[in-house]
Amino acid sequence: MRLRPPDPEYRKLLAPYGPAIQKLALAARQLILAEAPQASEFVYEVYTIANHFSFTGRVGDAFVFTTTHANWVNLGFNFGAALPDPQGLLHGEGKWIRHIRIAHTADLETPGVRELVRAAIAEAERPEGKPLKPCTLVHRASASRKRPARKPA
């Protein structure tokens, strides 16, 4: 199955990060959509570029997300504290959210990463009845709130 391409606006938001980080963000997105092709994407430009994935059309029901940073991408799980993590990959100390730092595309192939995505999918909220058609919604920051592009260290 061919995955849907990234939204052009999402690519524009990633542009300040440079080719290596763009590749990481797109590879993480590809892994998620390979496992959950029916998920919708909610892209937010905040202090980072955050891409949330949900089956219900509501960002509050997101089961996994990515955040893009100057030197890595986080693969995050909204209910990561409740996921089985036998490999000990998840980081974070909040009540629910956990993440994995992805610094190289090979990190996405680490044993346990795909299994965590699958576990999050299994626990995800789903709409009643017919599945929703997947879509991408991009929310850009206003010009006065844009974050400055950071150069890698």
Secondary structure in CASP SS format (residue, H / E / C, confidence):
PFRMAT SS
TARGET T0000
AUTHOR 0000-0000-0000
METHOD secondary structure of the structure
MODEL  1
M C 1.00
R C 1.00
L C 1.00
R C 1.00
P C 1.00
P C 1.00
D C 1.00
P H 1.00
E H 1.00
Y H 1.00
R H 1.00
K H 1.00
L H 1.00
L H 1.00
A H 1.00
P H 1.00
Y H 1.00
G C 1.00
P H 1.00
A H 1.00
I H 1.00
Q H 1.00
K H 1.00
L H 1.00
A H 1.00
L H 1.00
A H 1.00
A H 1.00
R H 1.00
Q H 1.00
L H 1.00
I H 1.00
L H 1.00
A H 1.00
E H 1.00
A C 1.00
P C 1.00
Q C 1.00
A C 1.00
S E 1.00
E E 1.00
F E 1.00
V E 1.00
Y E 1.00
E E 1.00
V C 1.00
Y C 1.00
T C 1.00
I E 1.00
A E 1.00
N E 1.00
H E 1.00
F E 1.00
S E 1.00
F C 1.00
T C 1.00
G C 1.00
R C 1.00
V H 1.00
G H 1.00
D H 1.00
A C 1.00
F C 1.00
V E 1.00
F E 1.00
T E 1.00
T E 1.00
T E 1.00
H C 1.00
A C 1.00
N C 1.00
W C 1.00
V E 1.00
N E 1.00
L E 1.00
G E 1.00
F E 1.00
N C 1.00
F C 1.00
G H 1.00
A H 1.00
A H 1.00
L C 1.00
P C 1.00
D C 1.00
P C 1.00
Q C 1.00
G C 1.00
L C 1.00
L C 1.00
H E 1.00
G C 1.00
E C 1.00
G C 1.00
K C 1.00
W C 1.00
I C 1.00
R E 1.00
H E 1.00
I E 1.00
R E 1.00
I E 1.00
A C 1.00
H C 1.00
T H 1.00
A H 1.00
D H 1.00
L H 1.00
E H 1.00
T C 1.00
P C 1.00
G C 1.00
V H 1.00
R H 1.00
E H 1.00
L H 1.00
V H 1.00
R H 1.00
A H 1.00
A H 1.00
I H 1.00
A H 1.00
E H 1.00
A C 1.00
E C 1.00
R C 1.00
P C 1.00
E C 1.00
G C 1.00
K C 1.00
P C 1.00
L C 1.00
K C 1.00
P C 1.00
C C 1.00
T E 1.00
L E 1.00
V E 1.00
H E 1.00
R C 1.00
A C 1.00
S C 1.00
A H 1.00
S H 1.00
R H 1.00
K C 1.00
R C 1.00
P C 1.00
A C 1.00
R C 1.00
K C 1.00
P C 1.00
A C 1.00
END
